[in-house]
Structure formats: structure tokens, C-alpha cells
Amino acid sequence: MLQLKSIGTPLVLLVALFAMSGCEQAEKSAQQMLNQAAESAKEAIDKTNEAAQQALSEATGSEGEKVAKPERDDSAKEI
């Protein structure tokens, strides 16, 4: 019975070590997946923004030019 106890403790420690290393690997994999998902979302947002800018420029008749914002005339305001 003494041999079983002396083998059991290192075995439990070894299993715990494997479990922890497995958790670290799972965490790294999850982080990589999240990074890839974030990059894909960023690319989708950028493409959507480009398409919206193009549609806006086509609708306003300006070809590739940014729409000029009207200047505010603050001199006409009374405080």
C-alpha cells in the first residue's frame, strides 16, 4: 500500500500539470480565434465604409471628392 501512495501523488501532480498546460493551449487557441474574428470584423467594416463612401459620392455627383461641408457664418448669430 505504501507503493501505491508514493506513485499516486506524483501521478496526480502530473495529471494536474497536463490539465494546466492544456488550459494554456486552449486559452492561446481561443485568443487566436478572437484576434482573427476581430480582424475579419475590421475588414468588413472597412469594406462597408468604402462602399458607403462610394455610394454617397455617386449619389451627390462628386467623383471621388469629399463633400465639402458648408462653412458656418457665426457673424450673423447674436449672443
RAQUI-V982989 format. One record per backbone hydrogen bond with DSSP energy under -0.5 kcal/mol. NH is the residue of the N-H (numbers start at 1). CO is the residue of the C=O. If there is no record, write none. Layout:
NH&CO ; NH&CO
This chain:
5&1 ; 6&2 ; 7&3 ; 8&4 ; 9&5 ; 10&6 ; 11&7 ; 12&8 ; 13&9 ; 14&10 ; 15&11 ; 16&12 ; 17&13 ; 18&14 ; 19&15 ; 20&16 ; 21&17 ; 22&18 ; 23&19 ; 24&20 ; 25&21 ; 26&22 ; 27&23 ; 28&24 ; 29&25 ; 30&26 ; 31&27 ; 32&28 ; 33&29 ; 34&30 ; 35&31 ; 36&32 ; 37&33 ; 38&34 ; 39&35 ; 40&36 ; 41&37 ; 42&38 ; 43&39 ; 44&40 ; 45&41 ; 46&42 ; 47&43 ; 48&44 ; 49&45 ; 50&46 ; 51&47 ; 52&48 ; 53&49 ; 54&50 ; 55&51 ; 56&52 ; 57&53 ; 58&54 ; 59&55 ; 60&56 ; 61&57 ; 62&57 ; 63&61 ; 64&62 ; 74&72 ; 76&73 ; 77&74
